Amino acid sequence: MAARCGTVEAVVTAINPSPGFWAGKRVLLTGHSGFKGAWLAIWLQRLGARVAGISLPPETAPNLYDLAGLDDMADSHFQDIRDADALAVLVAATRPEIVLHLAAQPLVLASYDDPLATFSTNVQGTANLLDALRPLDTVRVVVAVTTDKVYRNQGLAYPFRETDPLGGHDPYSASKAASEIVIASYRDAFLAARGVAVASARAGNVIGGGDWAPDRLVPDAARAWSSGAPLAVRRPQAVRPWQHVLEPLAGYLRLAEALWADPALAGAYNFGPEPHEAAPVRAVLELARAAFGRGEIRWGDGTGGPHEAGWLSLETAAAWQRLGVRPRWPLAESVARTMGWYRRQLAGTPARALCEEDIAAFEAAGGNTPGGDQTDAV
């Protein structure tokens, strides 16, 4: 694919995170005990970063944090980000150069059950973290992760762009949209003037091994089929921008690198598959069942449960053109790797080894080898 810059056309390959950049960097990672956070902690350690983690204890059993041995991290802290005073003390002690903020209440259905906890974690917790960074003179980059669901979704088959209006019907989506406003406010009112580059990252629906959260499609499938139970599916025709967990994580890391070099790139970025590759739930589960080798599915008629958007896709041109980030693994490979991860973990392969194997394969699919030369997108 060609990226056009003025009258010059250049072909740019997807770029890997750079070990040369990350080696020795002091990184504060919130949400490191969660699914995406654990994968990111493993990758950062592989890149040579000095990682400090702040999160709640893992909420599921099993969980990737424990299985991957991340409880042995030298600087791991279990702390609720809603406690502003305690959080500020911890943040100051880590003296971070780069902050990757993933801590959140991340589940749509859970937000219906406890909307106040969702808003307090996702909105006030984000404000608490950004406020804790204000007095620090070490921080240069902040990447705050939100979601693809921050947009005002009217059910149209339209890929959302970063400039589209924010909104949210369910408390989770609304809380993440509100956190986007908080992030922009702290960037514009406080942090940009101090030389801190702040960006938000809006990622599509993520799949990958090591996720055991409830009410998520692939973990629910792996649980049901591992035990021989049928999987009940509420909305088989719902369309989402599915991607392997390493796709957005690579985006977050590349975004941080780019912000370090050029703070003018601060802003909001979508990370997801190409817009035309968004797929319905039914297609994902048929791929998952084929990869897993068995599984009964009971298809619903789309009427059960609370409101959820029927169609969602992201325009990701900004991440490609400015950061050199583009999808590497198509949906079929992403699903196959995910279900293979669960099968092999159930058979006894260590979770950390499975994650390292997938990271190595993902890096090999990029446009540069780990530690090799990299060219910025133009």
RODO-2510 file (C-alpha; in nm, 4 decimals, decimal comma):
residues 378
     n   res          X          Y          Z
     1     m     0,0000     0,0000     0,0000
     2     a     0,1293     0,3432    -0,0823
     3     a     0,1191     0,6429     0,1479
     4     r     0,1140     0,9810    -0,0299
     5     c     0,3115     1,2738     0,1117
     6     g     0,2760     1,5827    -0,1075
     7     t     0,3675     1,4690    -0,4580
     8     v     0,5978     1,1918    -0,3383
     9     e     0,4616     0,8415    -0,3075
    10     a     0,6432     0,5965    -0,0818
    11     v     0,5737     0,2355     0,0010
    12     v     0,6069     0,1799     0,3754
    13     t     0,5908    -0,1529     0,5556
    14     a     0,4439    -0,2020     0,9009
    15     i     0,7038    -0,1147     1,1615
    16     n     0,7896    -0,3119     1,4747
    17     p     0,8468    -0,1550     1,8163
    18     s     1,2171    -0,0827     1,8548
    19     p     1,4247    -0,2550     2,1250
    20     g     1,6792     0,0196     2,0745
    21     f     1,4204     0,2727     2,1832
    22     w     1,2623     0,0807     2,4706
    23     a     1,5762    -0,0635     2,6318
    24     g     1,6154     0,0966     2,9730
    25     k     1,3103     0,3240     2,9423
    26     r     1,1134     0,3685     3,2656
    27     v     0,7571     0,2722     3,1720
    28     l     0,4529     0,2981     3,3958
    29     l     0,1887     0,0496     3,2804
    30     t    -0,1522     0,0682     3,4445
    31     g    -0,3782    -0,2336     3,4149
    32     h    -0,0850    -0,4749     3,3935
    33     s    -0,2816    -0,7543     3,5629
    34     g    -0,5479    -0,7544     3,2901
    35     f    -0,5537    -0,9423     2,9610
    36     k    -0,4100    -0,6714     2,7351
    37     g    -0,1918    -0,5321     3,0121
    38     a    -0,0279    -0,8686     3,0786
    39     w     0,0522    -0,9178     2,7097
    40     l     0,1966    -0,5655     2,6990
    41     a     0,4065    -0,6229     3,0118
    42     i     0,5551    -0,9340     2,8519
    43     w     0,6361    -0,7455     2,5323
    44     l     0,7887    -0,4495     2,7169
    45     q     1,0103    -0,6823     2,9169
    46     r     1,1136    -0,8515     2,5929
    47     l     1,2063    -0,5070     2,4558
    48     g     1,4225    -0,4304     2,7611
    49     a     1,2020    -0,1659     2,9246
    50     r     1,1977    -0,1108     3,3010
    51     v     0,8301    -0,1698     3,3741
    52     a     0,6372    -0,0567     3,6793
    53     g     0,2792    -0,1836     3,6983
    54     i    -0,0234    -0,0446     3,8797
    55     s    -0,3567    -0,2271     3,8734
    56     l    -0,6134    -0,4158     4,0741
    57     p    -0,5415    -0,7829     4,1463
    58     p    -0,6457    -1,0202     3,8664
    59     e    -1,0219    -1,0733     3,8631
    60     t    -1,0450    -1,4166     3,7005
    61     a    -0,9097    -1,7604     3,7745
    62     p    -0,7172    -1,8555     3,5721
    63     n    -0,5567    -1,5327     3,4524
    64     l    -0,2616    -1,4463     3,2312
    65     y    -0,0884    -1,2339     3,4956
    66     d    -0,0337    -1,5342     3,7236
    67     l     0,0166    -1,7951     3,4527
    68     a     0,2834    -1,5854     3,2794
    69     g     0,4711    -1,5230     3,6055
    70     l     0,4141    -1,1479     3,6062
    71     d     0,3635    -1,1588     3,9821
    72     d     0,7442    -1,1748     3,9960
    73     m     0,7785    -0,8319     3,8327
    74     a     1,0208    -0,6261     4,0372
    75     d     0,7897    -0,3243     4,0515
    76     s     0,4307    -0,4485     4,0550
    77     h     0,1665    -0,2737     4,2652
    78     f    -0,1983    -0,3551     4,3302
    79     q    -0,3644    -0,0188     4,3750
    80     d    -0,7083     0,1162     4,2845
    81     i    -0,6667     0,4159     4,0528
    82     r    -0,9757     0,5716     4,2118
    83     d    -0,7707     0,6447     4,5241
    84     a    -0,6085     0,9664     4,4043
    85     d    -0,3729     1,0208     4,6988
    86     a    -0,2321     0,6675     4,7079
    87     l    -0,2026     0,6629     4,3289
    88     a    -0,0083     0,9894     4,3241
    89     v     0,2456     0,8513     4,5722
    90     l     0,3006     0,5380     4,3641
    91     v     0,3253     0,7262     4,0348
    92     a     0,5818     0,9677     4,1756
    93     a     0,7890     0,6798     4,3101
    94     t     0,8125     0,5141     3,9666
    95     r     0,9522     0,8299     3,8018
    96     p     0,8112     0,7249     3,4639
    97     e     0,9339     0,8510     3,1307
    98     i     0,6477     0,6874     2,9392
    99     v     0,2998     0,6103     3,0740
   100     l     0,0763     0,3498     2,9104
   101     h    -0,2678     0,3720     3,0709
   102     l    -0,4771     0,0566     3,0264
   103     a    -0,6437     0,0276     3,3698
   104     a    -1,0208     0,0293     3,3286
   105     q    -1,3530    -0,1391     3,3869
   106     p    -1,3532    -0,2909     3,0360
   107     l    -1,6819    -0,4825     3,0035
   108     v    -2,0032    -0,3548     2,8478
   109     l    -2,2395    -0,5872     3,0367
   110     a    -2,0621    -0,5219     3,3677
   111     s    -2,1196    -0,1501     3,3112
   112     y    -2,4953    -0,2123     3,3085
   113     d    -2,4646    -0,3994     3,6383
   114     d    -2,2547    -0,1304     3,8089
   115     p    -2,2521     0,1970     3,6158
   116     l    -2,1139     0,4056     3,9032
   117     a    -1,8050     0,1845     3,9403
   118     t    -1,7577     0,2010     3,5639
   119     f    -1,7709     0,5806     3,5538
   120     s    -1,5554     0,6243     3,8636
   121     t    -1,2857     0,3914     3,7292
   122     n    -1,2813     0,4974     3,3662
   123     v    -1,3373     0,8705     3,4086
   124     q    -1,2218     0,9704     3,7571
   125     g    -0,9461     0,7087     3,7580
   126     t    -0,8063     0,8499     3,4334
   127     a    -0,8244     1,2031     3,5749
   128     n    -0,6466     1,0857     3,8914
   129     l    -0,3622     0,9377     3,6892
   130     l    -0,3170     1,2422     3,4666
   131     d    -0,3280     1,4716     3,7674
   132     a    -0,0601     1,2622     3,9372
   133     l     0,1643     1,3268     3,6362
   134     r     0,1334     1,7053     3,6495
   135     p     0,4088     1,7723     3,9068
   136     l     0,6565     1,5198     3,7608
   137     d     0,9519     1,6343     3,5534
   138     t     1,0371     1,2888     3,4159
   139     v     0,7344     1,2182     3,1967
   140     r     0,7574     1,2781     2,8214
   141     v     0,4851     1,0571     2,6726
   142     v     0,1400     0,9376     2,7788
   143     v    -0,0695     0,6912     2,5764
   144     a    -0,4157     0,6490     2,7297
   145     v    -0,6154     0,3567     2,5923
   146     t    -0,9902     0,3940     2,5458
   147     t    -1,1998     0,1907     2,2974
   148     d    -1,3611     0,1799     1,9541
   149     k    -1,6940     0,2322     2,1332
   150     v    -1,6292     0,6010     2,2150
   151     y    -1,8126     0,7173     1,9031
   152     r    -2,1757     0,8226     1,8792
   153     n    -2,3052     0,5109     1,7044
   154     q    -2,6273     0,5442     1,5072
   155     g    -2,6052     0,1977     1,3526
   156     l    -2,4799     0,3076     1,0119
   157     a    -2,2306     0,1017     0,8098
   158     y    -1,9698     0,3730     0,8394
   159     p    -1,6097     0,3416     0,9637
   160     f    -1,5560     0,5916     1,2425
   161     r    -1,2788     0,8488     1,2081
   162     e    -1,0953     1,0141     1,4943
   163     t    -1,2753     1,3421     1,4246
   164     d    -1,6265     1,1936     1,4541
   165     p    -1,8512     1,2917     1,7481
   166     l    -1,8096     1,1041     2,0739
   167     g    -2,0961     0,9385     2,2575
   168     g    -2,2145     0,6203     2,4225
   169     h    -2,5444     0,4462     2,4916
   170     d    -2,4190     0,1983     2,7515
   171     p    -2,2273     0,3157     3,0609
   172     y    -1,9012     0,1582     2,9414
   173     s    -1,9047     0,3407     2,6071
   174     a    -2,0166     0,6651     2,7684
   175     s    -1,7476     0,6426     3,0353
   176     k    -1,4781     0,5902     2,7752
   177     a    -1,6072     0,8793     2,5652
   178     a    -1,5988     1,0963     2,8773
   179     s    -1,2435     0,9827     2,9507
   180     e    -1,1454     1,1024     2,6016
   181     i    -1,2600     1,4511     2,7020
   182     v    -1,0609     1,4270     3,0254
   183     i    -0,7501     1,3170     2,8339
   184     a    -0,7794     1,6040     2,5867
   185     s    -0,8379     1,8537     2,8676
   186     y    -0,5305     1,7515     3,0658
   187     r    -0,3231     1,7539     2,7473
   188     d    -0,4370     2,1003     2,6412
   189     a    -0,4660     2,2661     2,9817
   190     f    -0,1581     2,1266     3,1575
   191     l     0,0683     1,8675     3,0019
   192     a     0,1414     1,9959     2,6498
   193     a     0,2836     2,3180     2,7898
   194     r     0,5245     2,1113     2,9994
   195     g     0,6490     1,9179     2,6988
   196     v     0,4452     1,6025     2,7682
   197     a     0,2941     1,4458     2,4557
   198     v    -0,0455     1,2888     2,5301
   199     a    -0,2466     1,0669     2,2953
   200     s    -0,5510     0,8447     2,3230
   201     a    -0,5699     0,5058     2,1519
   202     r    -0,9047     0,3682     2,0363
   203     a    -0,8735    -0,0039     1,9659
   204     g    -1,1153    -0,2439     1,8019
   205     n    -1,2390    -0,5717     1,9497
   206     v    -0,9381    -0,7684     2,0677
   207     i    -0,8926    -1,1453     2,0729
   208     g    -0,5977    -1,3561     2,1831
   209     g    -0,4976    -1,6317     2,4196
   210     g    -0,5035    -1,5682     2,7912
   211     d    -0,8326    -1,3822     2,8173
   212     w    -1,0764    -1,5385     3,0631
   213     a    -1,3040    -1,2378     3,1179
   214     p    -1,6779    -1,3132     3,1269
   215     d    -1,9136    -1,2060     2,8484
   216     r    -1,6448    -1,1880     2,5830
   217     l    -1,7017    -1,3889     2,2703
   218     v    -1,3817    -1,5916     2,2290
   219     p    -1,3161    -1,6585     2,6017
   220     d    -1,6781    -1,7710     2,6370
   221     a    -1,6280    -2,0048     2,3404
   222     a    -1,3039    -2,1491     2,4779
   223     r    -1,4644    -2,2078     2,8190
   224     a    -1,7750    -2,3706     2,6782
   225     w    -1,6051    -2,5933     2,4232
   226     s    -1,3294    -2,7008     2,6637
   227     s    -1,5961    -2,8365     2,8977
   228     g    -1,8185    -2,9796     2,6239
   229     a    -2,0934    -2,7242     2,6868
   230     p    -2,2754    -2,5351     2,4102
   231     l    -2,2027    -2,1668     2,3512
   232     a    -2,5086    -1,9388     2,3574
   233     v    -2,4736    -1,6361     2,1271
   234     r    -2,7066    -1,3389     2,1628
   235     r    -2,6326    -1,1406     1,8443
   236     p    -2,4723    -1,3507     1,5694
   237     q    -2,5047    -1,0734     1,3086
   238     a    -2,3336    -0,7993     1,5135
   239     v    -2,0331    -0,6659     1,3198
   240     r    -1,7101    -0,5662     1,4964
   241     p    -1,3503    -0,4765     1,3996
   242     w    -1,1843    -0,7931     1,5337
   243     q    -0,8045    -0,8015     1,5724
   244     h    -0,5397    -1,0049     1,7518
   245     v    -0,4250    -0,8471     2,0781
   246     l    -0,0754    -0,7843     1,9405
   247     e    -0,2106    -0,5534     1,6699
   248     p    -0,3221    -0,2688     1,9005
   249     l    -0,0335    -0,3282     2,1413
   250     a     0,2106    -0,2754     1,8553
   251     g     0,0180     0,0421     1,7807
   252     y     0,0464     0,1705     2,1371
   253     l     0,4205     0,1084     2,1416
   254     r     0,4793     0,2710     1,8038
   255     l     0,2618     0,5649     1,9055
   256     a     0,4729     0,6186     2,2172
   257     e     0,7919     0,6080     2,0095
   258     a     0,6514     0,8593     1,7615
   259     l     0,5331     1,0965     2,0355
   260     w     0,8781     1,0859     2,1948
   261     a     1,0319     1,1983     1,8656
   262     d     0,7572     1,4430     1,7681
   263     p     0,5120     1,5675     2,0334
   264     a     0,3122     1,7392     1,7581
   265     l     0,1669     1,3937     1,6778
   266     a    -0,0345     1,4041     2,0013
   267     g    -0,4040     1,3366     1,9552
   268     a    -0,6451     1,0457     1,9072
   269     y    -0,5699     0,7327     1,7016
   270     n    -0,7810     0,4371     1,5889
   271     f    -0,6224     0,0908     1,5827
   272     g    -0,8017    -0,1932     1,4107
   273     p    -0,8300    -0,4009     1,0946
   274     e    -0,8970    -0,2461     0,7559
   275     p    -1,2552    -0,1111     0,7617
   276     h    -1,3808    -0,3658     0,5069
   277     e    -1,2490    -0,6522     0,7223
   278     a    -1,4902    -0,5931     1,0107
   279     a    -1,6813    -0,9200     1,0494
   280     p    -2,0012    -1,0526     1,2095
   281     v    -1,9961    -1,2631     1,5243
   282     r    -2,1173    -1,5674     1,3306
   283     a    -1,8143    -1,5596     1,0981
   284     v    -1,5731    -1,5287     1,3891
   285     l    -1,7268    -1,8224     1,5732
   286     e    -1,7296    -2,0450     1,2660
   287     l    -1,3560    -1,9784     1,2297
   288     a    -1,3049    -2,0379     1,6022
   289     r    -1,4935    -2,3669     1,6005
   290     a    -1,2945    -2,4915     1,3017
   291     a    -0,9674    -2,3943     1,4714
   292     f    -1,0652    -2,5477     1,8054
   293     g    -1,1812    -2,8691     1,6417
   294     r    -1,5211    -2,8948     1,8078
   295     g    -1,7967    -2,6899     1,9657
   296     e    -2,1732    -2,6555     1,9724
   297     i    -2,3269    -2,3109     1,9159
   298     r    -2,6815    -2,2022     1,9951
   299     w    -2,7580    -1,8966     1,7853
   300     g    -2,9818    -1,6264     1,9297
   301     d    -3,2103    -1,3992     1,7311
   302     g    -3,0427    -1,0706     1,8319
   303     t    -3,3072    -0,9656     2,0822
   304     g    -3,1598    -1,0887     2,4124
   305     g    -2,9741    -0,8726     2,6627
   306     p    -2,9317    -0,4957     2,6878
   307     h    -2,8647    -0,2630     2,3959
   308     e    -2,5421    -0,3122     2,1999
   309     a    -2,4470    -0,1552     1,8681
   310     g    -2,5153    -0,3757     1,5672
   311     w    -2,2324    -0,2466     1,3488
   312     l    -1,8921    -0,0990     1,4310
   313     s    -1,5849    -0,0362     1,2189
   314     l    -1,2862     0,1980     1,2383
   315     e    -1,0994     0,4075     0,9840
   316     t    -0,7302     0,3509     1,0632
   317     a    -0,5565     0,5644     0,7994
   318     a    -0,4052     0,8013     1,0566
   319     a    -0,2196     0,5201     1,2363
   320     w    -0,0890     0,3917     0,9037
   321     q     0,0152     0,7238     0,7552
   322     r     0,1642     0,8833     1,0698
   323     l     0,2981     0,5824     1,2600
   324     g     0,3583     0,3091     1,0038
   325     v     0,1071     0,0864     1,1843
   326     r    -0,1123    -0,1393     0,9743
   327     p    -0,2740    -0,4812     1,0330
   328     r    -0,0521    -0,7866     0,9861
   329     w    -0,2664    -1,0893     1,0673
   330     p    -0,5978    -1,1378     0,8854
   331     l    -0,9000    -1,2497     1,0823
   332     a    -0,8593    -1,6193     1,0056
   333     e    -0,5003    -1,6245     1,1305
   334     s    -0,5868    -1,4184     1,4383
   335     v    -0,8649    -1,6583     1,5334
   336     a    -0,6539    -1,9667     1,4597
   337     r    -0,3667    -1,8384     1,6745
   338     t    -0,6065    -1,7517     1,9552
   339     m    -0,7794    -2,0899     1,9659
   340     g    -0,4442    -2,2656     1,9233
   341     w    -0,3162    -2,0727     2,2266
   342     y    -0,6052    -2,2020     2,4397
   343     r    -0,5710    -2,5600     2,3135
   344     r    -0,1983    -2,5733     2,3801
   345     q    -0,2300    -2,4058     2,7209
   346     l    -0,4916    -2,6613     2,8219
   347     a    -0,2531    -2,9340     2,7049
   348     g     0,0226    -2,8048     2,9334
   349     t     0,2322    -2,5571     2,7328
   350     p     0,3311    -2,2658     2,9625
   351     a     0,1363    -1,9466     2,8988
   352     r     0,4475    -1,7285     2,8944
   353     a     0,6040    -1,9452     2,6241
   354     l     0,2890    -1,9225     2,4135
   355     c     0,2870    -1,5429     2,4407
   356     e     0,6554    -1,5153     2,3555
   357     e     0,6009    -1,7399     2,0535
   358     d     0,3171    -1,5240     1,9225
   359     i     0,5145    -1,2030     1,9793
   360     a     0,8112    -1,3432     1,7888
   361     a     0,5849    -1,4464     1,5002
   362     f     0,4209    -1,1044     1,4970
   363     e     0,7570    -0,9288     1,4909
   364     a     0,8703    -1,1537     1,2057
   365     a     0,5639    -1,0452     1,0071
   366     g     0,6608    -0,6792     1,0428
   367     g     0,8652    -0,4614     0,8155
   368     n     1,1815    -0,4787     1,0228
   369     t     1,3451    -0,7387     1,2424
   370     p     1,3763    -0,6696     1,6166
   371     g     1,6614    -0,4268     1,6652
   372     g     1,6871    -0,3550     1,2945
   373     d     1,6708    -0,0243     1,1122
   374     q     1,3336     0,1460     1,0974
   375     t     1,1959     0,4086     0,8632
   376     d     0,9222     0,6490     0,9672
   377     a     0,6056     0,6536     0,7612
   378     v     0,5801     0,9486     0,5238
***
